[in-house]
Amino acid sequence: MMLYPPVADLVDKVGSRYALINLVAKRARGISAEAEKTGEPLVKKPVSAAIDEVYTGKLTVESGEEEEA
C-alpha cells in the first residue's frame, strides 16, 4: 500500500514527526469544528484535508508553535 503524500516529504516540510502530528491533529479538529458549526458536509476526512494543506504548503509550523510542542 502506497501512502500519498509520503510521510518523509511531510516531515521535511514541518521539521519533525512530532510537530507534524500535532499540526495535522490541531488543524483536523479545527476543520471538523468549523464544518459542524456551519452545518456544511465534509468532502474529505478532516485529517486528509489537513495533510493536503501541509503538503501543498498552505499549513506550516510557526517558530513559536514548534517550541511549545
Secondary structure as the mmCIF struct_conf table of DSSP 4:
data_model
#
loop_
_struct_conf.conf_type_id
_struct_conf.id
_struct_conf.beg_label_comp_id
_struct_conf.beg_label_asym_id
_struct_conf.beg_label_seq_id
_struct_conf.end_label_comp_id
_struct_conf.end_label_asym_id
_struct_conf.end_label_seq_id
BEND BEND1 TYR A 4 PRO A 5
HELX_RH_AL_P HELX_RH_AL_P1 VAL A 7 VAL A 14
BEND BEND2 GLY A 15 SER A 16
HELX_RH_AL_P HELX_RH_AL_P2 ARG A 17 THR A 38
TURN_TY1_P TURN_TY1_P1 GLY A 39 GLY A 39
HELX_LH_PP_P HELX_LH_PP_P1 GLU A 40 LEU A 42
BEND BEND3 VAL A 43 LYS A 44
HELX_RH_AL_P HELX_RH_AL_P3 PRO A 46 THR A 56
TURN_TY1_P TURN_TY1_P2 GLY A 57 GLY A 57
BEND BEND4 LYS A 58 LEU A 59
HELX_RH_AL_P HELX_RH_AL_P4 SER A 63 GLU A 68
#
